[in-house]
């Protein structure tokens, strides 16, 4: 395994398999699936091991050859923007009393909230079920960078359109995506560019585009914000489509980041992506999201060079990252705190279970601090140790009980069923039978390998074996499927492993 502390910086992004000490095995393949997706089943990890490291990385990054057979989301007339013009709106409302209009719009508002709950479940299920895990992980990345929130957008269909836009550009051109998101109705509404008019420029989008989305603080001036805002005037939407209103656009001369001309939004994006800071900003964000919260500056510079050489396509950068010695170094593997989404989606994938009561699970994600389509502010969600605090920790440890039993309480404090819980479908016996495991010590090792993917302290392993054996002295016993206590002891074993601090890391 590569050692970051002794590796020259020039070697960190070299392919891991160029290092004679590198070993491609269950642990390294699991690491790839954890970071490039949301973990994997035993079968998925075994498949990557058989492919070898280079084949596995290519399979993950070049996912377009894998069919996407997961369904989209249907929208009814109440949760879909029904009107494509003001004339159509007036025609529909004509003849209604004020009370009828109020009742109609209340129904539309309620339908939007219901559809958003359905949408959160839909996306979570995509993360769990997709055969193209990087596509969903990158969709989450863009969602956390180009932030919009339903509480400000007030339109579920526009949030869905944006989500599909991120999926379409998942590993594609960041530059083209930036221009596309600038025309996205959800973004236009969220950052008030639909209110940006000649003579009265709104600076919200112009500012966040540079500060948070593309360049970072210190790489532009307040005058650049003002000039950029003028260029975005007239960019708005009607119904669910982008429109440009020439009579609201300031077509005068502007000076932006050292360039002068009669710029519009297209020009602003072009000029932004001519700045060296744009490549560095995105390279840092990608490295921090997938590898380490504080990536070395030299690594960021090398990844930025790859971005520019690839004409802003993200796929080559990810392939370079996932193949690198740095990615598999001891300083990186199992050093990142799982986000709430990674914790939940990864658990569902590894255990091969259906999500229990979706409302309760969505509420847990909200308590843990990561509600899909509702980032706390335009800066997105926190990262690293910010995920762990007194408000979120209980929900993180309570989550395994929900996924295993469908109940939020700890299994030790409630009546245990003798059969798998119908609410989740979790069957530890199925896992063990498939792996040919018939003893308690082998069962402990199997679930540690599946869930922790790393060595643990011998004393912790002994405690787990004692819990499964039902004995104060760990001995390792034959599993007896006929014993009514076998199922709940196995279930308890899995919950104990998922409650370990080591399970919070990936």
N, C-alpha and C positions, 0 to 999 in steps of 0.2 A: 504494500500500500504506500502511495506517495506520502512524504512527510513535508508539509508546508514549511515547517521551520527551517529545513535544510535545503529545500529546492530553490535554485536560482529563479528569479521572477520570470526570466525568459523561457523557462521550462514548464511553468505552471499550466499554460494552455496547450502544451504538447499533448498528443493523444496518450491516454493512460496506458494503453497496451504497448507503448514504446518503452515503458519502464519494466525491466525484467522482474521487479518485485511485485508487480501488479497481478492480482488474482481476480478473475471473473468467476463469481460464484453466486449463491443464493443471496448473500448479504449485499453485494454490490448491485446485483440486478434489482433487488428490492429497493435499494437507495434510488436508483434511476426512476423506478415507477412511483416512489413516494414524492420525489421532487418534480418530475415531469408530468405527474398526474395526481391521483389521489390514492396511491397504494394499489395493491393487486391481490388477486386470489392466488392460492398455491399453484394452480394450473398456469396462470398468466406469468408468474415468476419463473416457473420451470421452463416455459416456452422461451423466455428471454435468455435464460442460462444456456439453453441449447443453441440459440442463435449466435452466441459469442458477443463480445462488447460492441464491435463495430456494427454488426448486423442489428443488434438491439437498439442502438442509438438511431440508426437509419430508420428502423421500423417505427420508432416513437415519433421522430421529427417529420418524416415523410409519410404522414398518415393518410394522404389524399387517396392512396390506392385502396384503403380500407373502406368499405361501404358504410355510409351513415344511414342505418335503417330505423333510427329513433324518430317518432312522430313529432311534428311541430305542435303548436298550440292553436286551437280554434277560438275565434272571437265572435261573439254575438253582436247584434246591433247596438246594445246598450253599452258594451265595453269597447267598442270600436268607434273611432271618429266617424260619425255618420255623414257629416257634411263636408263637401269639398269646396264650397263657396258660400259667401254670405247670402247670396240670392237663394241658394238651396236651403239654408238655415231659416230664412224668413218665410219661405214657402212652406216648410214643415210646421213652423210655429203659428202660421196664420190661422186664425179661427179659434185658437186656444185662449182660455181665460188666464188671467195671471196666476190663479191657483193651480190650474192644470199645468202651466209651464213650470211652476215651482215644483210640483210633484214629479214631473218628467225629469227635471235636472237632479232631483234628489235620488231618483232611481238610477240615473247614470252614474252619480257619485258612488252610490252603494255598490253598483255592479263593478266599478273600477277597483274598489277595495277587495271584493270577492275574487276578481280576476288576478289581482296581484298576489293574493295568498296562493291561488292555483299556480301562478307563474313561478313563485319561489319553490314550490314542490316540484314542478316540472323541471326546473333547471337543476335542482339537487338530484333528481332522478337521472338526469343526463350525466352528471358527474359520476354517479355510481355505475350506470349501465353502459356508458359509451365505450366502444372499442377504439376510440380515438382520444385517449385521455388528455394528450397535450392540447388538443383543440379546445377542450373545456377549461383547462388550466390557463391557457392564454386568453380565453374569453373573460375569465375572472381577473387576470392581470390588467387587461384593457379597461374593464369595468372599474377597477380600483385606481386607474390612472386618469382616464377621461371620465370623471365622476359626474353622474346625475343621480337624482333621488326622486322617487315617486311622490314624496310629500311636497315637493316643489313643482314637479311636472304635472301632476294630477291627471295623467293619462296612461293607463296600463298598456295600451297598444303601442304608444310611442316608446315606452320602456322596452317592450318586446322588439320593436323595430331596431332599437339601438343594440340590444343584446345579439340579435341576428347579424347586425353590422360587425360587431366585434368578432363573432364567430367566423364570418366570411373573410375577415382580414387577419385571422388569428396569427399566422406566421408569415403574413404577406408584408406589403410595404407600409411602414409606419408613416411615411410622408403622404401617401394616398389616403390612408386612414384618417390622418389629421385633417385633410381637406374634406373628406366625407363626413367626419364628425362635426365639422363646422357648419354643415348643411343639415344636420340631424335635428328633427323637430324637438326631441327631448332636450338636447343640449341648447338649442336656440331658446327654449323656454326656461331651462334651469338657470342659465347665466344671463338671461334678460336681453339677448341680442335681438329678439323680436321687438324690443322697444328702442332699438338703436336707429336713430334717424338723423338726417342731415340737419346741422344746426344745433342739435341736441344729442350728441353722441353719448352712448352708454358704454362705459369702459370695462364692465365686468368681464366679458369674454376675452377682450384684448389682453387684459391683465393676467387672467388665469391661464390663458393659452401659453404665455411666456413663462410666468412664474412657476406653475405647477406641471404643465403638460409637456413643454418642449425644451426650455432653456435653463430655468432655475434662476433664483435671485442672484443679482450681481452681473447678469449678462445682458441687461437692457436698462434703459432709463425711463423715468416718468414721462418724458417727452415721447419716447417710443410707444408707450401705452396710449397716449393721446392720439398720436398719428395713426396707430393701428386701429383704434376704435373708429376713426373716420373712414378707414378702408372697409370696415365691416358694416357700415350703414346700408340699409336696404335689404340685408340678408334676413329673411324671415320664413315663415311657413303658413300654409293655409290647409286646413284639414290635416292630412298626414303626409303632405309633400312640401319640399322646399320650394320657395319662390323668391325671385329677386325683384324688388320694386325700384326701378331706375329713378323715379321721382323722389325717393327717399334717400338716395345714395349721394354721398359727397364725392364728386368726381374731380375735385381740385387736386392740385399738386401736394404731395406729402413727402416728408423725409423720415425714413424709418431704417434704423440700424445702419446708418451711413449711406443708404441708397435714396435717390430722389426720383419721383415719378408720380403719375396719376394712378396710384395703386388701388386695387380692390383686394378682397380676401384671398383670391388665388395668388396674387403677388406676395402678400404677407407670408403665406405658408412657404412659398418658394424661397423667399429671403431668409426666413427662419432656418430652413434646412440647409442653407449655405453657411450657417454659423458653426464653427467647431464645437461650440457648447451643446448644440442639439444632439450630436452623436454621443458625446460624453454623458449627457443627462439620461438618454434612453439606455445606454450601456450600463450605467450605474443602477438604474431601476430594474433592469432585467437580472443583473448579477445579484442584487439584493433580494429580489423576489424568489429566485430559484436556488441560490447557492448560499450566500452569507450576507447578514444584515449590514456588514461594513466591508465591502470588497476592497482589495488593495488598489490604489490609484493606477499602478502600472497595468493591472489586469483590465481595469475599466478603459484605459487608453487603447489597449490592444483590441478589445471588443468593439470600441468605437471605430477603429480602423476597419474592422471586418464589416461593420454596418455600412460605412461609406462605400467600401469596395463592392458590396452586394446591392447597391442602389437602394438602401434603406429596408431591404427585406430582412425580416427578423429570423427566419428559419436558419440561415447559415450561422448566425450568432448562437442560437440555441444548440445547434449541432456541435459547434466548437466548444461550448460550455459543457454539454453532457458527455463529451468524449475526453475532456481534459483531466490531467493529473490533479489539478486543483479540486475539481468536483468530487473526486474519490479520496481526497486527502483526509488525514485524521483530524485536521482542523475544521473540516466541513461536515463529514458524515455524523449524523445524529447529534448535531449541534444547533439545530434550528427548532424553535418552539412552533408546534403546529398551530395554525390559525383555527378558529372554531369550525370553519367549513372543511378544512383538511381533517380535523379531528372526527367530524361526523361522517362526511362522505367516505373517508378512508376506512373508518370502522365498518360501515355498511358494506363496502367492497370486500374487505378482508373476511368478514363473517358470512358474507353471501346471504344477507337477510334483507327483507323488505323494510322500508321505513315504517315504524309504528305510527300511532296517531300523529298526523302531520302538524296539526295545530300546536300540539305540545312540543314537538321537535323544533318547529319554527320559533316558538317562544323561547326555547332553550338557546337557540342560536342568537336570538336577540339579547338575552341576558348575558351570554358570553361575549357580546360586543360586535357580532358580524351578521347583521340582517341584510340579506341580498336585496339589491335595488334601493338601499337606504343607508348609504355611508353617512357617517356623522356630520361631515362637512365636505367642501370641495377638495380638501386635501386628502380625502380617502380614509381608509382604516389605519389604525396603528400597526406596529409590528414588534417583533421580538418580545422582550419582557413586559411590554405594555399590555399584552394579552392576559397576563397573570396578575390578578389583584383579588382583594377580599370579596369583591362583587361577583367576579367571574369564576373563582376557583371551585366553589361548591357546584355550580352548574356543570363545570368540566368533569368533575368526579361523579356527578349524578347521571351524566349522559350514558355511560355503559349500561346501567340498569334499565333505562328506557329502551335501548337498542336490543337488549337481550330478552327482556320480559314484557316490554310494552308498558311498564309501570315506572314512574319516577322514583319510587321508594327503593331502598336497598333490598335485595332479595333476602337478606338475613332477617328482615323485620316483617315479612309477609308470608302468607301461605304459599308454598311452592307446589306447582303442578308436577305430575310425574311424566308428562308428555311434553314435547316441544310446544312453545307458546304459539298459538295460531296467529297472534297479532304481529309477530315478526318472522316466524318460520325458522328461527335459529335452532339448529340441531347439531350439537357438538358430536353426537354419535355418528352422524353422516361424515363429518370431517375425518374422524378417526378411522372409520371403516374404509373410507376411500384411501387412506394412507396405510392401511394394514396394521394399525396400532391396537394392541390388546392389553397393555399394562399401564399402570398409573404413572410410572416414571417416564415412559415414552410419551404419554399424553401431555405431561407437563412440558417436556422438551418441544413437542410439536406446536403447542399454542404459544410458547415463548418465541419460537422461531417465526411463526406466522405474525405475531403481534408486536414483538419487541425487535426482532431481527438483530440482536446483539447479545453479547454475554452479559449476565447479571451476576451479582455477588452470590457465592455458594450458599450463604445463610438465607438469602431470599428464595433461592430455588428449593431449599429444604423446607422452608415454611409453606411454600405452595404445595409441595408433595405431601406434607403433613395434612394440609387442608383437604386434599383430594383423597388421601388414604383414610382420613377420619381417625388418625392416630397421632400420638405425641412423638412417635419415633418413625421417621420416614424409612420405608422399606421397599416400596415399589410392589404393587400387588396386581394380580390379574383384574381387568375390568369385567364386571359382571352385569351385562345388559338386563338381566332378570331382576337385579336388585333395584327396588323402587327409589333408592337414594342416589343411584348412579347419575341420572340425568341432572338433578339439581346440584350435585357436587361438581360435575363438569361445568355446569353453567356458572356456579360460584367461582370455580377456578379461573374461567375466562374473565369474569368481572374483576377478580382480584388483580389479574395481570393488567387489565385496562385501567385500573385505579393506581397503578404504580407510577411514580414520577417519570420513569423511563418511557412510558407510553405517550407522554406529552411532547416527546421529541421525535424529529424525523431527520 
